[in-house]
Amino acid sequence: MSKTESGGNWVETFKGAVLAAEYDPESTMNSRLYIERFDQATWFLMHAIGITPRSIKSDGRRIAVVRQVFQYVRELRGGELVRIESGFIAVGKKHFRFLHRMFDVETGDLVATSDVTAVQASLKNGKTVPLPDEQTRKASTYTITEDTID
């Protein structure tokens, strides 16, 4: 089980820098790039419970995001080092809900969050499918609670 600097059952899912090519005309990181970083973090969180792009494709499934809410706390101006940690809020028979938190590595400040609800769906018919027991079990080891969110 991973413990991050903030404690709790968080998984470190991304580390990177804001590059000059990623600035918008106001010299801040473009909102599209926050979404890309959170998408990359999602795959590393899925990897922690045994799901990879290769494995899900071979199982004839896909991950479908059905709800995603972003909160931007402060803008990244470029040159910052960022870190994302992620954890599961809830895991049901056919869905999982997880939270990503992006931090400025140097200051420790929270920069943005992404609250996501996703399902697994069949590639054949697009219908949701039950989560395998092993994935549900592994996700429970990375469940975050109210006392680990602060």
C-alpha positions as CSV (number, residue, x, y, z in Angstrom):
1,M,0.0,0.0,0.0
2,S,1.4,3.4,-1.0
3,K,1.5,6.2,1.6
4,T,2.3,9.6,0.1
5,E,3.6,12.7,1.8
6,S,0.1,13.7,2.9
7,G,-0.6,10.3,4.4
8,G,-3.5,8.0,3.7
9,N,-3.9,5.3,1.0
10,W,-3.0,7.6,-1.9
11,V,-1.1,6.4,-5.0
12,E,1.4,8.7,-6.6
13,T,0.2,8.7,-10.2
14,F,2.1,11.5,-11.9
15,K,5.2,13.6,-11.7
16,G,6.2,16.1,-14.3
17,A,7.1,19.7,-15.2
18,V,5.1,22.5,-16.9
19,L,7.0,23.0,-20.1
20,A,7.2,26.3,-22.1
21,A,5.3,24.7,-25.0
22,E,2.4,24.1,-22.7
23,Y,1.7,27.7,-21.8
24,D,-1.3,29.5,-23.2
25,P,-1.2,33.2,-24.4
26,E,-1.4,34.4,-20.8
27,S,1.7,32.3,-19.8
28,T,-0.3,29.8,-17.7
29,M,-0.8,26.1,-18.3
30,N,-3.6,25.6,-20.7
31,S,-6.7,23.9,-19.1
32,R,-6.4,21.1,-21.7
33,L,-3.1,20.1,-20.2
34,Y,-4.6,19.7,-16.7
35,I,-7.0,17.3,-18.2
36,E,-4.2,15.4,-20.0
37,R,-2.2,15.1,-16.7
38,F,-5.3,13.8,-14.9
39,D,-5.9,11.3,-17.7
40,Q,-2.3,10.0,-17.4
41,A,-2.8,9.8,-13.6
42,T,-6.0,7.7,-14.2
43,W,-4.0,5.1,-16.0
44,F,-1.4,4.8,-13.2
45,L,-4.2,4.5,-10.7
46,M,-5.9,1.8,-12.8
47,H,-2.5,0.0,-13.0
48,A,-2.4,-0.1,-9.2
49,I,-5.5,-2.3,-9.3
50,G,-4.3,-4.5,-12.2
51,I,-5.8,-2.6,-15.2
52,T,-3.6,-1.5,-18.1
53,P,-4.4,-0.4,-21.6
54,R,-3.2,-3.7,-22.9
55,S,-5.1,-5.9,-20.3
56,I,-8.4,-4.1,-20.7
57,K,-8.2,-4.3,-24.4
58,S,-7.5,-8.0,-24.3
59,D,-10.5,-8.4,-21.9
60,G,-12.7,-6.8,-24.5
61,R,-13.4,-3.8,-22.3
62,R,-12.8,-0.1,-22.0
63,I,-12.9,2.4,-19.2
64,A,-15.7,4.9,-19.7
65,V,-15.8,8.1,-17.7
66,V,-19.4,9.0,-16.9
67,R,-18.8,12.0,-14.7
68,Q,-15.8,14.3,-14.1
69,V,-15.6,17.4,-12.1
70,F,-12.5,19.7,-12.0
71,Q,-11.6,22.2,-9.4
72,Y,-8.8,24.7,-10.2
73,V,-7.3,26.1,-7.0
74,R,-4.5,28.1,-8.5
75,E,-2.9,28.6,-11.9
76,L,0.4,27.1,-12.9
77,R,2.6,29.8,-14.5
78,G,5.2,27.5,-16.1
79,G,8.4,25.9,-14.9
80,E,6.6,24.3,-11.9
81,L,7.2,20.7,-11.0
82,V,3.8,19.0,-10.3
83,R,2.8,15.8,-8.6
84,I,-0.6,14.0,-8.7
85,E,-1.8,11.6,-6.1
86,S,-5.0,9.6,-6.5
87,G,-7.3,7.3,-4.5
88,F,-10.7,5.7,-4.7
89,I,-13.6,7.3,-3.0
90,A,-16.1,4.5,-3.7
91,V,-16.1,1.2,-5.6
92,G,-19.4,-0.4,-6.6
93,K,-20.4,-3.5,-8.5
94,K,-20.1,-1.6,-11.8
95,H,-18.4,1.7,-11.1
96,F,-15.6,3.3,-9.3
97,R,-15.2,6.9,-8.2
98,F,-11.8,8.3,-7.6
99,L,-10.1,11.6,-6.8
100,H,-6.9,13.1,-8.2
101,R,-5.1,15.9,-6.4
102,M,-2.4,17.9,-8.2
103,F,0.3,19.7,-6.2
104,D,3.1,22.2,-6.8
105,V,6.1,20.0,-5.7
106,E,8.2,23.0,-4.5
107,T,5.5,24.7,-2.4
108,G,3.3,21.8,-1.6
109,D,0.3,23.8,-2.6
110,L,-2.8,22.1,-4.0
111,V,-3.2,23.3,-7.6
112,A,-6.3,21.3,-8.9
113,T,-8.5,18.3,-8.3
114,S,-10.4,15.9,-10.5
115,D,-13.3,13.9,-9.1
116,V,-14.1,11.0,-11.6
117,T,-16.8,8.4,-11.8
118,A,-16.0,5.6,-14.3
119,V,-17.3,2.2,-15.4
120,Q,-16.0,-0.6,-17.5
121,A,-17.9,-1.3,-20.7
122,S,-17.9,-4.0,-23.2
123,L,-16.1,-3.2,-26.5
124,K,-18.6,-5.4,-28.3
125,N,-21.9,-3.8,-27.2
126,G,-20.9,-0.7,-25.2
127,K,-22.9,-1.9,-22.1
128,T,-21.4,-1.6,-18.6
129,V,-20.0,-4.8,-17.1
130,P,-19.4,-5.8,-13.5
131,L,-16.0,-5.1,-12.1
132,P,-13.9,-8.2,-11.5
133,D,-13.6,-9.1,-7.8
134,E,-9.8,-8.8,-7.9
135,Q,-10.0,-5.2,-9.1
136,T,-12.6,-4.4,-6.5
137,R,-10.4,-5.9,-3.8
138,K,-7.3,-4.1,-4.9
139,A,-9.2,-0.8,-5.2
140,S,-10.3,-1.1,-1.6
141,T,-6.6,-1.0,-0.5
142,Y,-6.4,2.5,-2.1
143,T,-9.6,3.8,-0.7
144,I,-9.3,7.2,0.8
145,T,-11.6,8.5,3.5
146,E,-12.6,11.9,4.7
147,D,-9.7,12.0,7.2
148,T,-7.2,11.3,4.4
149,I,-8.6,13.9,2.0
150,D,-7.5,17.0,4.0
